[in-house]
């Protein structure tokens, strides 16, 4: 059963942990919305390549398998309105950065992963949090018809509740594929990547602070790309 973390003030949307029931919906919203519109994706032309986007299913599923992602669901219809993909990053599994593990074939999928690796390399989360485990809010998106309704903010607030539960030793993870989850390692903080001013403002509202500003526009992309801000917050 999915845990409800937040309900919108009008009861229109509920924010819940992702379960197997909505796994395909989470994949679809990434394919059809996030990768079509996200700034890094557009900067390298990934948004125009369905083949490359489909190859990135491997990345999306790997994140979702941690069982800590959150979705917004329209109460009336059951439609998934938005999602925030979260990952538990451990030193044991990702000593040199999470994104280095992938070996994509399509040039645009490979380029997208290279950018993620470059961002990863710019700030060491384990050193930042002085811990062998932290929680990362990786990708957030909302369907166009649900924008300007604070969906991204509520998804982040819900994800922070998930992270705090884990830090407190309450295992709220949900397996999305019936596989047994590994023993819980408690995260000490939350990392987030802001690729837009809007996402940066949302994190600031939740008391995230800037860890590093990364400028990749002259190295990894073919068109101008705004600086990317890595933000973080310690859990209580």
Buried (B, 14 or more C-beta within 10 A) or exposed (E): EBBEBBBBEEEBBBBBBBBEEBBEBBBEBBBBBBBBEBBBBBBBBBBEBEEBBBBBEEBBBBBBBBBBBBBBBBEEEEBBBBBBBBBBBBBEEBEEBBBBEBEBEBEBBBBBBBBBBBBBEBBEBBEBBEBBBBBBBBBBBBBEEBBEBBBBBBBBBBBBBBBBBBBEEEEBBBEBEEEEBEEBBBBBBBBBBBBEEEBBEBBBEBEBEEBBBBEBBEEBBEEEBBEBBBBBBBBE
